[in-house]
Amino acid sequence: MTTHYTILTVQIRPEIQERISIGFALFDDNQVFFKYSKHKLSVAKSLLSVGAYKLLNDAIGNIESSVINQKSKEKEFELTNFGKKNKEIISVEYLNYLSRYNTNLLTFSSPKKIDVDANNETFILLFKKYVDDIAESKKIKYDNIIEVFKRENIVRLKRYYNIEKQLSSDDIKGLIAPVKIDMVGKNEDPVYVKSVNLNREVSQIKNDLAQLAFLYIAYAEQKVKAKAFVLSSEPFESKAISQHKIWNELRKNSQFEYVDASEAERVLEYAEDHGVHPLFPESTDDVPF
């Protein structure tokens, strides 16, 4: 069985064709492994304009969404495995086309044949060689990312949201149980943000997801189309496959917009762009962290 690989690069300075490698795909006739470097994405953010970075982030998100469209039955983490019927999404022919004609911000290299099997171990070794060798164990803890984001942006956040608010049926008609929310505001419609820590036990994660469902149902029964964000992050490698399956499903759910914890500023950008203001007047109170 023939194995190929391709490198995903982002153009930093078009005038001199300067690029950095940001993602990698390894594939054969039956499966494809794909991963991008969050570290390299952060580097690209510091080098690109705000508009170019948004285009880059959206493009990578589209690629990743195509990859995770087919559920993996294997225990994988940042790696994603296509089923056989989806192998045409990344193929030698299509990637050769992209490498010849795609001169935009993000580009796949022409696929190269390699005499190895396409598996997790091979993929990890090649990803580290061609894209990023920073150890995964150096990830910042999810809790710290959210805490730091709130603390560093508390003044700005309070212009648009109530922070760490518990909602009940007194606040939202039809809400069947109290819901703790990280941020809540409104413009024409309600806007809320809830963080979900996937590094906990599944029963605890299910409780957070149930609260999201309660809010969605309460607003739906009122025929109110609320804007909902879920802040989360990929579970650590020590966690079981159940947490990773939940993570994949969260990113595909149409009831809310998934935002990685490392990109939490997007909820601020949305509020600024859409005229969001706090749902309750007590937003001026101090919020302890």
C-alpha positions in Angstrom: 0.0 0.0 0.0 1.4 3.4 -1.0 1.8 6.1 1.6 2.1 9.9 0.9 2.6 13.0 3.0 2.0 16.6 2.4 2.9 19.7 4.4 0.5 22.6 5.1 2.2 26.0 5.0 1.1 29.6 5.6 2.4 32.5 3.7 3.8 35.2 6.0 5.4 37.7 3.6 4.1 37.3 0.0 6.6 39.7 -1.5 9.5 37.2 -0.8 7.4 34.0 -0.7 8.2 33.5 3.0 6.3 30.6 4.5 6.1 28.6 7.7 5.0 25.0 8.1 1.8 24.7 10.2 0.2 21.4 9.4 0.9 17.9 8.2 -1.1 15.0 6.6 0.0 11.4 6.1 -2.3 9.2 4.1 -2.6 5.9 2.1 -5.5 4.3 0.3 -7.5 3.7 3.4 -6.8 6.5 5.9 -5.6 9.9 6.5 -3.9 11.5 9.6 -3.9 15.2 9.9 -2.8 17.7 12.6 -1.9 21.4 12.8 0.4 23.1 15.3 -1.3 25.4 17.7 2.1 26.8 18.6 2.9 27.6 14.9 -0.6 29.1 14.6 0.2 31.4 17.5 3.4 32.4 15.8 1.6 33.1 12.6 -0.9 35.3 14.5 1.9 37.5 15.7 3.2 38.0 12.1 0.0 38.5 10.2 -2.6 41.3 10.1 -5.8 40.8 12.0 -7.8 40.1 8.8 -5.2 37.7 7.4 -5.1 35.8 10.7 -8.9 35.4 10.7 -8.8 34.0 7.2 -6.0 31.6 8.2 -7.9 30.5 11.3 -11.1 29.9 9.4 -9.3 28.0 6.6 -7.6 25.7 9.1 -11.0 25.2 10.8 -12.6 24.2 7.5 -9.8 21.7 6.8 -10.1 20.2 10.3 -13.9 20.1 10.1 -13.6 18.1 6.9 -11.3 15.7 8.6 -13.4 15.1 11.8 -16.6 14.7 9.8 -16.0 11.0 9.9 -15.7 9.7 13.5 -12.5 7.9 14.4 -13.0 4.5 16.0 -9.4 4.5 17.2 -7.9 6.0 20.4 -6.4 9.1 18.9 -5.9 12.6 20.2 -4.9 15.6 18.0 -4.6 13.0 15.2 -7.7 12.3 13.1 -8.4 9.3 11.1 -10.6 9.3 8.0 -12.7 6.3 7.1 -12.0 4.6 3.8 -15.0 6.1 2.1 -13.7 9.6 2.9 -10.2 9.1 1.5 -11.0 11.4 -1.5 -11.0 14.4 0.8 -7.2 14.2 0.8 -5.9 12.4 -2.3 -2.7 12.6 -4.4 -4.6 14.0 -7.3 -6.5 16.7 -5.4 -3.4 17.8 -3.4 -1.3 17.9 -6.5 -4.0 20.3 -7.9 -3.9 22.4 -4.8 -0.1 22.6 -4.8 -0.1 23.9 -8.4 -3.0 26.3 -8.3 -3.4 27.4 -4.7 -1.3 30.6 -4.2 -3.4 31.9 -1.3 -2.5 32.3 2.4 -2.6 28.5 3.1 -1.2 25.9 0.8 -0.6 22.1 0.7 2.7 21.0 -0.7 2.8 18.5 -3.6 2.3 15.0 -2.1 5.5 13.0 -1.7 5.6 9.2 -1.6 7.2 7.6 1.4 8.1 4.0 2.1 6.5 3.6 5.5 3.1 2.5 6.9 0.5 5.2 7.7 0.0 4.9 11.4 0.0 7.0 14.6 3.6 6.4 15.5 4.9 7.3 12.0 2.7 10.3 11.8 3.9 11.7 15.2 7.6 11.3 14.2 7.1 13.0 10.8 5.0 15.8 12.3 7.7 16.6 14.8 10.3 16.5 12.0 8.5 18.7 9.5 6.2 20.9 11.5 6.7 21.2 15.3 8.6 19.2 17.9 7.4 21.0 21.0 6.3 18.4 23.6 2.6 18.1 24.1 3.2 17.8 27.9 4.0 21.5 27.9 0.4 22.5 27.3 -1.0 25.1 29.6 -3.7 23.8 31.8 -7.2 24.5 30.6 -8.4 26.0 33.9 -5.5 28.5 33.8 -6.2 29.6 30.3 -9.8 30.6 31.2 -8.8 32.1 34.5 -6.0 34.2 33.0 -8.3 35.3 30.1 -11.0 36.6 32.6 -8.5 38.3 34.9 -6.6 40.0 32.2 -9.7 41.2 30.3 -12.2 41.8 33.2 -12.7 45.5 32.5 -13.4 45.0 28.8 -15.6 41.9 29.5 -17.8 43.7 32.0 -18.7 46.3 29.3 -20.5 43.5 27.4 -21.3 40.6 29.7 -22.3 39.7 33.2 -19.5 37.4 34.5 -20.0 34.1 36.3 -23.7 34.4 36.6 -26.2 31.7 37.8 -29.4 31.8 35.8 -32.7 30.4 36.9 -36.3 30.3 35.8 -36.7 33.8 37.3 -34.2 35.0 34.7 -35.2 32.9 31.7 -38.7 31.6 31.4 -38.9 27.8 31.1 -35.4 27.1 32.4 -35.9 23.7 34.2 -32.8 23.9 36.5 -30.3 26.6 37.5 -27.4 27.0 35.0 -24.0 28.5 35.8 -22.7 30.5 32.9 -19.3 32.2 32.4 -20.7 35.2 30.6 -24.1 36.4 29.5 -25.2 39.5 27.6 -27.6 40.6 24.9 -28.1 42.7 21.8 -31.2 41.9 19.8 -30.9 38.4 21.2 -29.3 36.8 24.2 -25.6 36.0 24.0 -23.9 33.6 26.4 -20.6 31.9 26.9 -20.1 28.6 28.9 -16.7 26.9 29.5 -16.5 23.1 29.5 -13.5 21.5 31.0 -12.9 18.2 29.2 -10.1 17.2 31.6 -12.6 16.0 34.2 -14.6 12.8 34.6 -17.3 12.2 32.0 -20.1 12.5 34.6 -18.9 16.1 35.3 -18.7 16.9 31.7 -22.2 15.6 31.1 -23.5 18.0 33.8 -22.1 21.0 31.9 -23.5 19.7 28.6 -26.9 19.2 30.3 -26.9 22.8 31.4 -26.2 23.9 27.9 -29.1 21.8 26.7 -31.4 23.4 29.4 -30.6 26.9 28.1 -31.0 25.9 24.5 -34.4 24.3 25.1 -35.6 27.3 27.3 -34.8 29.8 24.6 -36.1 27.5 21.8 -39.5 27.2 23.5 -39.7 31.0 23.6 -38.7 31.1 19.9 -35.6 33.1 20.8 -32.5 32.5 18.8 -29.7 33.0 21.3 -26.0 33.3 20.3 -24.1 30.7 22.3 -20.4 30.1 22.6 -18.7 27.1 24.2 -15.1 27.6 25.5 -13.2 24.4 25.7 -9.9 22.7 24.8 -8.7 19.3 23.7 -8.4 16.9 26.6 -4.9 16.0 27.8 -3.4 12.8 26.4 -3.9 11.0 29.7 -7.7 11.2 29.3 -9.8 8.3 27.9 -11.3 8.2 24.4 -14.7 9.2 25.8 -13.5 12.8 26.5 -11.9 13.0 23.0 -15.1 11.9 21.4 -17.0 14.6 23.3 -14.4 17.1 22.2 -15.0 16.2 18.5 -18.8 16.3 18.9 -18.6 19.7 20.6 -16.7 21.2 17.6 -19.4 19.9 15.2 -22.5 20.9 17.2 -24.7 23.5 15.4 -26.4 24.7 18.6 -23.4 26.9 19.6 -20.1 28.1 18.3 -17.1 26.2 19.6 -14.1 28.4 20.6 -10.8 26.9 21.7 -9.7 28.2 25.1 -6.5 29.6 23.5 -8.8 31.7 21.2 -11.0 33.0 24.0 -10.7 36.6 22.8 -13.1 35.8 20.0 -16.0 36.2 22.5 -14.8 39.7 23.2 -14.4 40.5 19.5 -18.0 39.2 18.8 -19.3 41.5 21.6 -17.5 44.5 20.3 -18.6 43.9 16.7 -22.3 43.2 17.6 -23.1 45.7 20.3 -23.5 43.2 23.1 -24.2 44.6 26.6 -24.8 43.0 30.0 -28.1 41.2 30.5 -28.3 42.4 34.1 -27.4 45.8 35.7 -25.2 44.3 38.4 -22.4 43.7 35.9 -20.5 46.7 37.5 -19.9 44.7 40.7 -16.5 43.3 41.3 -16.0 39.7 40.1 -13.7 37.6 42.3 -11.1 35.3 40.7 
